[in-house]
Each structure stands twice: as C-alpha cells, then as structure tokens.
Amino acid sequence: MSFAKSKATVSWQFPVGAATPDGFIIERKSGSAWVQGAGVGADKRRFVTTVASLGKKAGKKVTVRVVAILGDQRAESPSAAARVPKR
C-alpha cells in the first residue's frame, strides 16, 4: 500500500499457475471487523482510491487486505498496514 497526496494505492501479486479468480475485493479493517470495499476484475493487480474512502485521515493507520473470489470460495491475503502521511 502506498500514498500520494490524497490517493491510496493497493497492489498485489497473484501466484503463477493458480486458478484464475472471478475477481478481487479490497477490505479495510474497522475496529475488529473487516469492511468490504470495492470489487475489481480478475485482470487487475492494483486498486487506486482516495484516503477518505478508506475512512482514515492524516496520521492514522490504515489496514487493508485483498480477497480473491473463486466461485463461492474466498482466499484472503495477509493484511498490510500503513500510516496516512501528514500533509
């Protein structure tokens, strides 16, 4: 995860040779729960959004994970955390 001005970029790699997922969901941590965010197509490996849409402000920590969807199965990535830079 990286930040540039008010934008946040989440990127990931998908294992070579693994079954192609139907798509991905970006989730963010809110307290002890995971909140579903945007869905992206199976051909994507990067998602760009605003820091505000992640529900965080400058100086606060954001924790996200990527969930691969394949039929009715889910494969969750380890979470990644970063602090939103102060402007």
GROMACS elastic network, one bead per residue, 0.5 to 0.9 nm:
[ bonds ]
;  ai    aj funct       b0    kb
    1     8     6  0.69716   500
    1     9     6  0.54872   500
    1    11     6  0.64733   500
    1    12     6  0.89678   500
    1    64     6  0.83105   500
    1    80     6  0.70448   500
    1    81     6  0.74794   500
    1    82     6  0.68703   500
    2     7     6  0.83834   500
    2     8     6  0.57447   500
    2     9     6  0.52337   500
    2    10     6  0.67650   500
    2    11     6  0.86959   500
    2    82     6  0.76258   500
    2    84     6  0.88078   500
    3     6     6  0.71333   500
    3     7     6  0.57092   500
    3     9     6  0.63277   500
    3    51     6  0.80023   500
    3    82     6  0.87759   500
    3    83     6  0.89046   500
    3    84     6  0.69423   500
    3    85     6  0.74016   500
    4     7     6  0.53100   500
    4     8     6  0.65529   500
    4     9     6  0.82528   500
    4    85     6  0.86515   500
    5     8     6  0.82943   500
    5    51     6  0.87891   500
    5    85     6  0.83813   500
    5    87     6  0.74934   500
    6    49     6  0.86782   500
    6    50     6  0.57327   500
    6    51     6  0.55216   500
    6    52     6  0.76103   500
    6    84     6  0.89863   500
    7    48     6  0.68558   500
    7    49     6  0.57054   500
    7    51     6  0.54925   500
    7    52     6  0.84838   500
    8    47     6  0.82887   500
    8    48     6  0.57625   500
    8    49     6  0.53557   500
    8    50     6  0.55267   500
    8    51     6  0.55363   500
    8    54     6  0.83906   500
    8    84     6  0.87353   500
    9    46     6  0.69622   500
    9    47     6  0.56933   500
    9    49     6  0.64546   500
    9    50     6  0.84263   500
   10    26     6  0.83428   500
   10    45     6  0.84488   500
   10    46     6  0.57072   500
   10    47     6  0.51930   500
   10    48     6  0.64243   500
   10    49     6  0.83837   500
   10    64     6  0.81961   500
   10    65     6  0.87090   500
   10    66     6  0.85272   500
   11    44     6  0.89333   500
   11    45     6  0.56295   500
   11    47     6  0.62521   500
   11    48     6  0.85522   500
   11    66     6  0.87591   500
   12    45     6  0.54140   500
   12    46     6  0.64441   500
   12    66     6  0.77475   500
   13    16     6  0.89304   500
   13    45     6  0.63918   500
   13    46     6  0.89259   500
   14    17     6  0.89427   500
   14    18     6  0.76744   500
   14    20     6  0.89231   500
   14    45     6  0.78003   500
   15    18     6  0.56179   500
   15    19     6  0.88294   500
   16    19     6  0.87874   500
   17    20     6  0.84644   500
   18    21     6  0.86150   500
   19    70     6  0.82217   500
   20    23     6  0.84472   500
   20    42     6  0.70926   500
   20    43     6  0.88819   500
   20    70     6  0.75946   500
   21    24     6  0.74612   500
   21    41     6  0.87982   500
   21    42     6  0.57783   500
   21    43     6  0.89347   500
   21    68     6  0.60562   500
   21    69     6  0.55028   500
   21    71     6  0.79650   500
   22    41     6  0.71393   500
   22    42     6  0.55259   500
   22    68     6  0.76004   500
   22    69     6  0.55583   500
   22    70     6  0.51807   500
   22    71     6  0.68917   500
   23    39     6  0.70631   500
   23    40     6  0.58027   500
   23    43     6  0.77331   500
   23    44     6  0.82525   500
   23    67     6  0.85006   500
   23    68     6  0.60760   500
   23    69     6  0.54805   500
   23    70     6  0.73481   500
   24    38     6  0.84409   500
   24    39     6  0.56248   500
   24    40     6  0.52163   500
   24    41     6  0.63138   500
   24    42     6  0.63563   500
   24    44     6  0.82098   500
   24    45     6  0.89812   500
   24    66     6  0.65974   500
   24    67     6  0.54352   500
   24    69     6  0.58376   500
   25    36     6  0.69774   500
   25    37     6  0.66069   500
   25    38     6  0.58220   500
   25    40     6  0.62734   500
   25    41     6  0.88966   500
   25    65     6  0.84517   500
   25    66     6  0.58388   500
   25    67     6  0.50541   500
   25    68     6  0.65889   500
   25    69     6  0.75860   500
   26    35     6  0.87337   500
   26    36     6  0.64712   500
   26    37     6  0.52690   500
   26    38     6  0.55872   500
   26    39     6  0.63896   500
   26    40     6  0.80099   500
   26    47     6  0.82033   500
   26    64     6  0.69851   500
   26    65     6  0.60454   500
   26    67     6  0.63573   500
   27    34     6  0.60795   500
   27    35     6  0.54004   500
   27    37     6  0.51584   500
   27    38     6  0.76445   500
   27    63     6  0.85510   500
   27    64     6  0.55458   500
   27    65     6  0.54323   500
   27    66     6  0.63015   500
   27    67     6  0.73977   500
   28    33     6  0.84558   500
   28    34     6  0.55977   500
   28    35     6  0.53467   500
   28    36     6  0.67518   500
   28    37     6  0.69907   500
   28    54     6  0.68606   500
   28    55     6  0.87074   500
   28    62     6  0.73649   500
   28    63     6  0.57089   500
   28    65     6  0.65413   500
   28    66     6  0.89571   500
   28    79     6  0.88667   500
   29    32     6  0.68274   500
   29    33     6  0.58505   500
   29    35     6  0.61770   500
   29    62     6  0.73519   500
   29    63     6  0.54218   500
   29    64     6  0.61196   500
   29    65     6  0.83200   500
   29    79     6  0.88946   500
   30    33     6  0.53516   500
   30    34     6  0.59800   500
   30    35     6  0.65331   500
   30    55     6  0.85896   500
   30    62     6  0.89596   500
   30    63     6  0.84059   500
   31    34     6  0.80609   500
   34    64     6  0.84785   500
   34    65     6  0.88683   500
   36    39     6  0.85041   500
   37    53     6  0.87411   500
   37    54     6  0.82446   500
   38    47     6  0.87243   500
   40    43     6  0.82526   500
   40    44     6  0.65959   500
   40    45     6  0.88345   500
   40    46     6  0.88179   500
   40    47     6  0.76049   500
   41    44     6  0.56167   500
   41    45     6  0.88543   500
   42    45     6  0.80716   500
   42    68     6  0.83928   500
   42    69     6  0.87944   500
   44    47     6  0.76204   500
   49    52     6  0.84563   500
   49    53     6  0.68464   500
   49    54     6  0.78839   500
   50    53     6  0.53010   500
   50    54     6  0.68702   500
   51    54     6  0.52211   500
   51    55     6  0.68289   500
   51    56     6  0.61533   500
   51    57     6  0.70484   500
   51    58     6  0.86085   500
   51    62     6  0.89219   500
   51    84     6  0.76828   500
   52    55     6  0.50863   500
   52    56     6  0.57114   500
   52    57     6  0.67347   500
   53    56     6  0.76109   500
   54    57     6  0.88361   500
   54    62     6  0.74018   500
   54    64     6  0.88405   500
   55    62     6  0.83296   500
   56    59     6  0.85040   500
   56    60     6  0.61240   500
   56    61     6  0.73850   500
   56    62     6  0.67030   500
   56    84     6  0.74878   500
   57    60     6  0.57134   500
   57    61     6  0.85050   500
   57    84     6  0.66530   500
   57    85     6  0.86628   500
   57    86     6  0.84858   500
   58    61     6  0.85979   500
   58    83     6  0.78214   500
   58    85     6  0.54567   500
   58    87     6  0.71137   500
   59    83     6  0.59985   500
   59    84     6  0.51368   500
   59    85     6  0.55856   500
   59    86     6  0.54627   500
   60    82     6  0.84403   500
   60    83     6  0.54691   500
   60    84     6  0.55355   500
   60    85     6  0.80283   500
   60    86     6  0.89130   500
   61    81     6  0.66506   500
   61    82     6  0.55444   500
   61    84     6  0.61026   500
   62    80     6  0.82232   500
   62    81     6  0.54542   500
   62    82     6  0.54694   500
   62    83     6  0.60221   500
   62    84     6  0.69885   500
   63    79     6  0.64320   500
   63    80     6  0.55237   500
   63    82     6  0.66310   500
   63    83     6  0.87517   500
   64    78     6  0.87266   500
   64    79     6  0.54708   500
   64    80     6  0.54909   500
   64    81     6  0.64408   500
   64    82     6  0.89001   500
   65    76     6  0.69599   500
   65    77     6  0.56909   500
   65    78     6  0.62571   500
   65    80     6  0.62637   500
   65    81     6  0.88769   500
   66    75     6  0.84157   500
   66    76     6  0.60392   500
   66    77     6  0.54048   500
   66    78     6  0.79403   500
   66    79     6  0.77153   500
   67    74     6  0.63601   500
   67    75     6  0.55333   500
   67    77     6  0.61727   500
   68    73     6  0.82667   500
   68    74     6  0.57027   500
   68    75     6  0.51028   500
   68    76     6  0.64291   500
   68    77     6  0.80828   500
   69    72     6  0.71015   500
   69    73     6  0.59096   500
   69    75     6  0.66716   500
   69    76     6  0.89173   500
   70    73     6  0.51824   500
   70    74     6  0.64434   500
   70    75     6  0.82195   500
   71    74     6  0.81937   500
   76    79     6  0.84592   500
   77    80     6  0.88078   500
   82    85     6  0.88898   500
   83    86     6  0.89339   500
